[in-house]
Amino acid sequence: MTHRTTFALDEQTAQRLKRLAARWNVSQAEVVRRSVEQAEHNAESSKPDAITLLKRLHAQGGGIDKAQADQWIEEVFEDRKHWRASS
């Protein structure tokens, strides 16, 4: 199934599209298809999951120590008490 689509490109992008089509010896539509597929693949593969990010943080010694974390939690708790009292 083919979907015909119209969109506007700035001059520089239009020229890039034409150059790639000529270099790859394919249509401009094929350049767009390949580019969209590659962009989607890159977006999916470059997004690490939360566990990976947390493990990376711990491996680098990042974050705060327990005393700093406890102090921050206490500050948030106090702020919330004041916030609730004023609403």
N, C-alpha and C positions, 0 to 999 in steps of 0.2 A: 504494500500500500504506500502510495506517495502522497505527501502533504506539501502543497505549494505554499510557500511563505514569502512575504515581502518584508524587508527591514531596511533601515537606512544605515549606511556606514560612512564614517568620515573618510576623507580622501586617502589618508595614510593606511587605514585598515583595508580599504578596497584594493589598494595597490599590493599590499601584503598578500591578500587573498589571491589575486591574479598571479603574483610571482610564485606562490606555493603551488597553485594549480599547474602552472607551466613546469615547475621543477619536478613535481611528482607525476606529471603527465596524466592528470585526472581533471574532472570538472571542478568548478568552484563549489558546487554542492557537496562533492565528495570530500573536499578539504574541510568544509564546515562539519560534515558528519564525523570525520576522523578527529577533528579538533575537539568537538563536544564529547566524544567517547573518551579521549585522552584526559580532558579536563575533569570529567566525572570520575575516572579511575584515580587520578591524582588526589582529588578531594576525599575520596573514600580511604585511600591508603595512607594519606598523611594525617589523618585524624586519630591520634592514639586514644585508647579508652582510659577511663578514670583510674583504673587500677594500675595501668602502666605509668601514668603520670605520677601517681602517689609513690610507687616504688622508685621512680627516678628521683623524686624529691628527697625521699629518705636516703637513697644511695649517695646523694650529693651533700648530705648533712644539712639540707635546707629546713626551713620551718623555724619554730620557736621551741624553747625548752619548756618543761612542765610548769615551772614557776611563772614564766611569762604567759603561758596558756591559762593557768589558774587566775592570774591577775586580769587578763582580758575577759574571761568569763564573768568574774565578779563585777567588772565595769559595765558589761552588757546587762547583767542582772539589775544593777543599781539604776542604770539608764531606763530600763523597761519599767521599773517601779515608778519612776518619776513621770514617764510618758503616760502610763496608765492612769496615774492620779490626775493628770492635767486634761485627759480627754473626757 
